[in-house]
Structures are given as structure tokens and as C-alpha cells.
Amino acid sequence: MKAGYFITGTDTSVGKTIVSAAILRGFIKKGLKIGAMKPFETGCLNKDGILLPSDGMFLRDMAEMNDSLELVTPIKFETPASPLVASRLEDIEIDMDRIFKIFETLKKKYDYLLVEGVGGLMVPITQGKRKKTKSFYFVRDLIKDMDLEAIVVCRPTLGTINHTLLTVEALNNKKIPIKGFIINYSNLIKDDISEKTNLDILREILDIPFLGTMPYLTELNKDKIGETALKNIDFESLIK
């Protein structure tokens, strides 16, 4: 693996999956071999006893992977909650060793690997399973243990300055390298002073690279996502 990135967000529903898909399609349009992994997905559709991870399925399609869903999204829950809560409610133990074995397998197969998190940095995954302690294990710990650079996805709307700065501070506290941040428009642009000024303020305050802005998309097909990504994301910084 030449490089790996962990896509995290300032909160849930900020568009991590769309940004992940955009990066995947951009790499593929440049002729590069990139794989995707979403280790945990909650809120999965239960179809005849089989859990269908919509995000994992979408990423696998966008990356044009022939790997099974068990590799792309190995841990699935029907409960729409954090992995910790979902695992307790469904009485299923999370096997972190399995996650890391699959991660190592995908690293060997692809030149670039994109891992998408669940929610934000401090979403709890499990308790005392990885290091045999009673301490909680968060998404931030997963990034650290995978030794990946983080890409922060944030929304353009009111509140994003606070959320983005807190996310960056939490990454810095763990000494996790940050590749940069991307603004994602999950909705149409509003005539809002926050949306007009937030990016400039974030670029002024933060000492990490701004990697681009993903506009609101009405079409989520491969060509549209890829073309939009190449126009709006700094792939020169991402490709090593």
C-alpha cells in the first residue's frame, strides 16, 4: 500500500460516504488501484435475516471491488446507534482482531486504501476488547491503531467552525496526522452568512490543508461523482 486515508467527520450525516465515493472515483479515473473499507455499519437493513450495509455496498460499487461485503464491511448491526450500543442491544461481541486482519489483507491488495469511520471521532466502538482493559475504544483509537492519515469531512453550515476545530484538536491530541479537510454540501446552498464565511474562517484558523469542496449532487452515479471530484478535490495532494 502506497498510502491509506481514514475518512472521519465532524459529526454523523456530514457526508463521509459521498466524500469517500468521490475520492474513490477520482483515483480510479486517474487509473489507480484503490480499495475501500467501512469496518462498522449500524442501521443496516435486515432482509430475510441478512444485514445489508448500504454505505459499504455503495463504497464497494464505487471502488469497483470484487471483494465480498464481509471484507468491505465486516461488522454490521441493525440498530441505528454507535457500535458499542448496537453490540450491547443485539448481544454481539465486536471482534477487533478480525477488523485488523481484514485491514491488513486489503492493504496488501490495493495501492491505496480508504477507510470510512462511523459518526465522529469519539463514537464508542467497544470496551476493553482491543487492549484487554476496561477503557472504552473510540473511532479515534481505530485511526491511531490503523496508522492512517485522517481526512476530516465537515458541513458548511452554522456550527461547523466549532465542530471542525474540536475534531482537529482531538486528532492532534492523539498525534494522528491530518491530511486535510473537505467541505461537503449535503443540501443545496442556502443564502446563509455562515455558509458564505465558514470556509474562509476555517482556512484562516486551521494549520491543515484545505483539500476541496464537494457540491451538492442530485445524481450519484460513478461518472458524475468522479467528474465532480476531479474538479473540486486536490488529488495532487492525495496521490503519493
Secondary structure, DSSP 8 states (H G I E B T S, - for coil): --EEEEEEESSTTSSHHHHHHHHHHHHHHTT--EEEE--EE-S-EEETTEEE-HHHHHHHHHHT--S-HHHHS-EE-SSSS-HHHHHHHTT----HHHHHHHHHHHHHH-SEEEEEEEEETT-EEEESSSSSSSSEEEHHHHHHHHT-EEEEEE-SSTTHHHHHHHHHHHHHHTT--EEEEEEE-SS---S-HHHHHHHHHHHHH--S-EEEEE---S--SHHHHHHHHHHHB-HHHH--
